[in-house]
Amino acid sequence: MSKLEVVYRLGLAHPLLVMDNTSRSATAHFPETGNTVQFNVCDGVRWPDDGHGAFEMILLHVERECDPQDREVAHTNAKLDEWGVVRDAATVLGRVLSYLRDEEFPRTVAGYPAVVSENPQSNPAVRIAEAEVLFDGQKVTTLPLTGFPSIQIAPGVWDRVCDRLQRGEDVPAYRGFLLDAYYFATSGDPLRAVVMGCAAWETALRRFLSSSGVKVPGRANNLPGLLKLAQETKGNDRLLRHPAETLPKLAQLRNKLLHEGRKDLAAGDVVDMILAVDAAIIWLFRP
């Protein structure tokens, strides 16, 4: 057997304040993929001058056994994805950041997000990244990665932005929750996506009922009860087919997560649920 190593060098978007002995590697093994990931703090090591404002560097070192013939494809992102290398590295990064934030509470108020992203470079705690691929100890390639999501201004968007700014318009809270939910769903943190999706839907229902002058009785103080009142208020008991099928699953999944903790969630299913919430909110406020 041969050994594949992928070393992610990540320049952080936040400075490290190290007051502990961090010589020990934080290590996780993933039996389902066969990958072992080490997280190492490089105390005092900063990204070179072209690091776009990155602070200290951390290393994610992924190792796995491979067949000798895999050398020819080991440098491709598609193969690293297939072997779970990218996902496992991103999982370790998100978990370590979550543990650090949890350990420091309430001594410090964490000013950085701790999420499990789709890949290491898309984690909001990362400013810049690269990955060095080695096969049997020999360097195969260095993959330049980016941690910079783009801010897209599509045709027609800028005029709408200008108009909204002139009106002094705020983005409604339920839209903000929905956008956060979609971000988490597409960035590898479906658990938070489910929670934020439910928050978006419940907030939208309550806003609609309040603006319609409907007082919510205690017995209807849940998502199904709120939806029923909204349907009665609109005089239309038909919701769009897809949301009508999907939204009850979202609330049930949220409740299951709250009672049983984190479960393996399929990202595609959660994305569908968030899009269903979006369609339902459009239905809700449509005249």
N, C-alpha and C positions, 0 to 999 in steps of 0.2 A: 504493500500500500504506500501511497505518497501522501504528503501533507500540504494542504493549502492554508496559507495565512493571508488574512486581509487586515491591514492596519489602518484604521481611520484616524487621521489627525484632525481634530476639531478645534477651531479657534472660537472661543466663547464670546457671546454678546454681552457677558457680565463678568466683572473681575472676580477672582477667587480670593477669599480671605481665609488662608489656611493657618489654623492654630492647633493642629493635631498632627500626629505621625501618620502620614498617608503612604508609607512605603509598601504597605500590603495591597495587593491587587484585589479588587472586588470582582468575583468570578461567578459566572452562572453557566450551567450546562443545560442544553436543550435536547432531551432524548429524542424528540420527534424528528429533529433535523440532524442530530449528531454534531451540532456546533457547540463549541465552548467559547465564551466571550469574557474577556478581561477588561475591566475599566481601570485606568491608571490616571492619577492626577500628576501632572508635570508641574510641580510647584516652582513658580518663578520663570517658567519658560513661556515666552510670548511668541506669537506668530510674527514672521518677518514683516518688514515695513510695508509690503504690499497687501497686508491682511485686512484692508478695508475697515480698520477700527476694531479688529478683534482683540480680545484680551488674552488671558492665559490659555494654554493649550491642554487638552486632555487627549488620551489615546484610548481607542476601542480596538482590542486585538482579538480577532476571530480566528479560530483554528478548527479544521475538520480533516478527516481522512478522505482521500480521493483515490480513484484509479489512476495509474500513471498516464494513461491516454487522455485524461481530463486536462492535462496541461495546455492543450491547444485551445480550449474554450474557457479556461479559468479567468481570463481577463475581461470577459464580457459581462455587462450588467445583467443581461438576460439570464445567464447561468448563475450568477451570484444570487439573483432573485429566486431562481428555481431551487437552489440549495438552501434557501432561508437565511443566507448570510446577512443580507440587508435588513430584513425584518428583525432578526435576533439582535443585531447590533443596536437598532433603533429602540428595541424593547429594553435592553439593558440601560441605555442612556436615559430613557424616560423614567425607569424605575429608580435609578440611583438619584436623579434629581428630585423625585418624589420623596424618597427616603430622607435626603438631606433637608428638604423643606419641612418634613414632619418632625425630624429630630431637633430642628432649631426652634420650633414653635413651643412656647410663646416668647422665647428670649429675643427673637428678632421677627419682624414682619417681613415675610418673603416678598421681594419685589420682582420676582421672575416667575414665568409659567413653568409648570412641571407636567408635561404630557408625553404620552407615548406616540410618536409620530410615525409616518409611513416609512421614512428612512432617516438616518442620522442627520443629514444636511438640512432637512426641512424642519427640524425641531426649532422652535422659536428661541431657544437658548443658544443656538449656534449661529455664528456670524459667517464663517467660511470653513470649508472642509476640503480634504483630499483623501484618497484611499490608495495605499500601496499594496499591490498584490504580489505575493511570493509563492513559489511552488518548489517544494523540497529545498527551502532556504535560499533559492535564487529569485531575484526580482524579475517579475514578468512585465509589469507596467505600473504606472501611476495614473489613477483616474482623477482628473480635476472635477470637483463637485461644487455645487453652489448652494448656499443657504439663503438666497435672496428671492423671496416670492415677488412676482411682478405686480404692479398696480396698473390695471388695465383701464384705458379710457377708450371705449369703443365708439364708433360713429353715432352721433346723437346724444351721447352721454353728457358731454361737457355743457351743452345748452341746458339740459335738465338740472345739472348741478348748479349752474348759475341762477336759474329760476328759483330753485329751492333755497339757495342761500339768501337771495333777495327777500324771500318770504319769511326768513328766519325759522324755517321748518326744522323740527327735530325728527330723527328716525324713531318711530314708536318702539317701545320696549320689546314688544313681541317680535318685531322685525329684527331687532338686535339679538335677541335670544335665538331666533331662527338662523341667522347668519352664523352665530357662534356654533350652533348645532351642526350646521353643514361643514364648517371648518373642522370641527372635531371628527365628524364622520369621514371626511376625506383626508384627514391627517393621521389616521391610525389610532384614534381614541374613541371608539364607538360607545363606550360606557358613558362618557360625558355627553356625547351627542344625544343619547337617549334622554338623559336628564334635561338637557337644554331644550330638546325638541318638545318634551312635555311642558316645560316652563313656557315656551313660546305659545303653544296651543291653549293652555289654561289662561295665560295672560290676555290673549286675543279674545277668548270667549268672555272673560270678565269685562274687558273693555267694551265689547259690543253690547253686552247686556246692560252695563252701567249707562252707556250713551243712549240706550233705548228705554231707560227708565224702569228696567226690570229689577225687582228685588229678588235676590237668590235665597230661597228657603234653605234651612240647614240640611234637609233631606236630599237636596240637589247639589250639595257642596262637594262634588267630585266631577271628573271629566265627563262621564256618561250623562250625569244629571245636567251639567252645564250645557252640553251639546243638545240635549233634548229641549231645554228652555230656549236655546238659540233657534232651533228649528221651528218651534212653536211661534216665536217672536217674528221670524221672517215669513211665517205663513207658508213655509215650504218644508215638508218633511223629507225631501230628497236631497241628499248630499251627493257630490260627485262620486261616481262608482268607486274609483280607485281609493280615494281617501276614506270612503265609508268602510271599505274592507280592511284598510291598513291601520287607521287611527286606533281602534280598540286594541290591536296588537301592541301598539306603542305604549299605551297606558298599562297593559298587562305586563309587558316586559319591564317597564320602569318599576312597577311594584315588586316584581320578582327580584330585580337587582337590589332594591332596598332591603328586602327580607333575606336574600340568600347571598348577597355579595356579587363580586364580579363573575361573569360567565363569558365563555367564548362567544363572541358576537360576529356574525358575518358582516363585513363592512358594506357590501352591496345591499343587504337587507336594510341596514340602518339608513343608508342613503335614500332608499326608496321611501322609508318612513318619513324622513325629513322633507322630501319632495311632496309627499302626501300632505304634510302639515302646511306647506306653502300653498298648495292648491286649495286646501280647506280654508285658510285665512283669506285668500282671494274671494272664495265663495261667500265667506262670512260678511265681508264688508262691501260686497258688490250690491248695488242698488237693486 
